[in-house]
């Protein structure tokens, strides 16, 4: 059986430090933009080699268009989320995949949160969408790409909402721009001839102050020297 796939990529810049974004990640539900997220449960969490590994189970629901009702009923779908937090490199990577309805549409998503030179946090999201429904796989994949973009915008909006509530006095820049900006799509060719749409985010460069550089350097050295302890702290608090 040949399973065709499409990919999509978006970028979002949060005007908060990497540490604030990671702390907020574990507390981002509920928020006004996440009404489709019904439940979240932590299955496992452990520290290995100074990195925090977590596995969680989420339950989500999303409406489908009329043509999709013949394949999919609007019932909650279980999502498995694996994540790796590296306090030394200051990267936080999440891997999510749906457990149900995989023959209709399987979505594998990778998000990498990393610290930028100006102290802000970049989130790069990639989705790999496939379908095994003969005759409708292309339409289903196209729907999945659009749903991924829409949900990405909602996730960024909800994330920024929680960041503002948790850290009202720690925003790095006066204007928050946590919504992806879509540039011209670049096609990617797959073995079955399907074309995947890739969207890129262009963010404007901002001036860097000496104070911010000094603070970022001190924070980096602190994380570097206390990687294991910090990872354990995240584990206990969350």
C-alpha positions in Angstrom: 0.0 0.0 0.0 1.3 3.4 -1.0 0.6 6.1 1.6 1.1 9.6 0.3 2.2 12.4 2.6 2.3 16.1 2.8 4.3 18.4 5.0 3.9 21.9 6.4 6.3 24.1 8.3 5.6 27.3 10.3 7.6 29.5 12.6 6.6 31.6 15.6 8.6 34.0 17.7 7.6 34.6 21.3 8.7 37.8 22.9 9.7 35.9 26.1 12.7 34.1 27.2 13.1 30.4 26.6 12.8 29.6 30.3 9.5 31.5 30.5 8.2 29.7 27.4 9.1 26.2 28.8 7.5 26.9 32.2 4.4 28.2 30.4 4.2 25.2 28.2 3.2 22.9 31.1 0.5 25.4 32.1 -0.9 26.6 28.8 -4.3 24.7 29.1 -6.9 25.9 29.5 -6.9 29.1 27.5 -9.5 30.9 25.3 -7.9 29.4 22.1 -7.8 25.8 23.2 -11.4 24.8 23.7 -10.8 21.8 21.4 -8.4 20.3 24.1 -10.5 18.3 26.4 -8.0 16.5 28.7 -4.3 16.2 29.4 -2.6 13.6 31.5 1.1 13.0 32.3 2.0 9.3 31.8 5.7 9.4 32.5 8.4 11.9 33.4 12.1 11.3 34.1 15.5 12.9 34.0 18.2 11.2 31.9 21.6 12.6 31.2 20.6 16.0 32.4 17.5 16.1 30.1 13.9 16.0 31.1 11.8 13.3 29.2 8.0 13.4 29.4 5.1 11.5 27.8 1.6 12.8 28.0 -1.8 11.8 26.7 -4.2 14.4 25.4 -7.8 14.3 24.2 -8.8 16.7 21.4 -11.8 17.2 19.1 -12.1 19.2 15.9 -15.1 19.8 13.6 -14.9 18.4 10.1 -16.4 19.7 6.8 -19.6 18.1 5.5 -17.7 16.0 2.9 -15.6 14.6 5.7 -18.5 13.3 7.8 -18.7 10.1 5.7 -15.2 9.2 6.9 -14.9 10.7 10.4 -17.3 11.4 13.2 -16.6 14.4 15.5 -15.5 12.3 18.4 -12.5 13.0 20.7 -9.2 11.7 19.4 -6.3 10.6 21.7 -3.0 12.3 21.1 0.4 11.1 22.4 3.0 13.8 23.2 6.6 13.0 23.8 9.0 15.8 24.8 12.7 16.4 25.5 13.9 19.4 27.5 17.6 20.2 27.2 18.5 23.0 29.7 22.1 23.2 28.5 21.4 23.7 24.8 18.2 25.5 25.7 16.0 23.5 23.4 12.6 22.0 24.1 11.3 19.5 21.5 7.8 17.9 21.4 6.7 15.0 19.2 2.9 14.4 18.9 0.9 11.9 16.9 -2.8 10.8 16.9 -3.7 7.3 18.0 -7.2 7.1 16.5 -8.4 7.6 12.9 -4.8 7.0 11.6 -6.0 5.3 8.4 -8.2 8.3 7.6 -5.6 11.0 8.5 -2.3 10.5 10.5 -0.6 13.6 11.7 2.9 13.6 13.1 4.0 16.9 14.5 7.4 18.1 15.7 7.9 21.5 17.5 11.3 22.8 18.5 11.5 25.7 20.9 14.9 27.3 21.0 16.5 30.5 22.4 17.4 33.2 20.0 20.4 35.6 20.2 18.1 38.5 21.1 16.7 36.6 24.1 13.4 35.7 22.5 12.1 32.2 21.7 11.6 30.7 18.3 9.1 27.8 17.8 9.5 25.8 14.6 6.5 23.5 13.9 6.6 20.8 11.3 3.7 18.5 10.4 3.7 15.3 8.3 0.2 14.4 7.2 -0.8 11.2 5.4 -4.0 9.4 4.5 -4.9 5.9 3.3 -8.4 6.7 2.0 -8.4 5.7 -1.7 -9.5 8.4 -4.0 -9.8 11.0 -1.2 -6.3 11.1 0.2 -5.2 14.3 -1.6 -8.3 16.2 -0.4 -7.9 14.9 3.2 -4.2 15.8 3.2 -5.1 19.3 1.9 -7.7 19.6 4.7 -5.1 18.5 7.2 -2.6 21.1 6.1 -5.2 23.9 6.4 -6.3 22.6 9.8 -2.6 22.4 10.9 -2.1 26.1 10.0 -5.4 27.1 11.7 -4.6 25.2 14.9 -1.0 26.6 14.8 -2.4 30.2 14.9 -4.8 29.3 17.7 -2.0 27.6 19.7 0.3 30.6 19.3 -2.5 32.9 20.4 -3.4 30.8 23.4 0.3 30.4 24.3 0.9 34.1 24.2 -2.3 34.7 26.3 -0.9 32.4 29.1 2.5 33.9 28.9 1.1 37.4 29.5 -0.8 36.2 32.5 2.1 34.2 34.0 4.8 36.8 33.3 3.2 40.2 32.9 6.4 42.1 33.7 8.9 40.0 31.7 8.0 40.5 28.1 11.3 41.4 26.2 9.8 43.6 23.6 6.9 46.1 23.7 5.0 44.5 20.8 4.2 40.8 20.9 4.2 39.0 17.5 3.4 35.5 18.4 1.4 34.8 15.2 3.1 33.2 12.3 3.6 35.3 9.2 3.1 33.3 6.0 5.5 33.8 3.1 5.4 32.4 -0.4 5.0 28.6 -0.1 7.9 26.4 -1.3 6.9 23.0 -2.9 8.5 19.7 -1.8 8.2 16.6 -4.1 7.4 13.2 -2.7 7.8 9.7 -4.2 4.2 9.5 -5.1 4.2 12.9 -6.9 2.3 14.7 -4.1 3.4 18.2 -3.5 3.7 19.4 0.0 3.2 23.1 1.0 5.8 24.6 3.2 5.2 28.0 4.9 7.9 30.1 6.3 7.7 32.9 8.8 9.6 36.1 8.4 10.3 38.0 11.5 11.7 41.5 11.6 15.1 41.9 13.2 15.2 43.9 16.4 18.0 46.0 18.0 20.0 44.4 20.8 20.9 46.2 23.9 24.1 45.6 26.0 22.0 44.9 29.0 20.1 42.1 27.2 23.4 40.6 26.0 24.8 40.5 29.5 21.6 39.0 30.9 21.5 36.3 28.3 25.2 35.4 28.8 24.7 35.1 32.6 21.6 33.0 32.1 23.4 30.7 29.7 26.3 30.2 32.1 23.8 29.4 34.9 22.0 26.8 32.9 25.2 25.3 31.7 26.5 24.8 35.2 23.3 23.6 36.7 21.7 21.6 33.9 20.8 18.5 35.9 19.4 20.5 38.9 17.3 22.7 36.6 15.9 19.6 34.8 15.0 18.1 38.1 13.4 21.3 39.2 11.1 21.3 36.1 10.2 17.7 36.9 9.2 18.5 40.4 7.3 21.6 39.7 5.3 20.1 36.8 
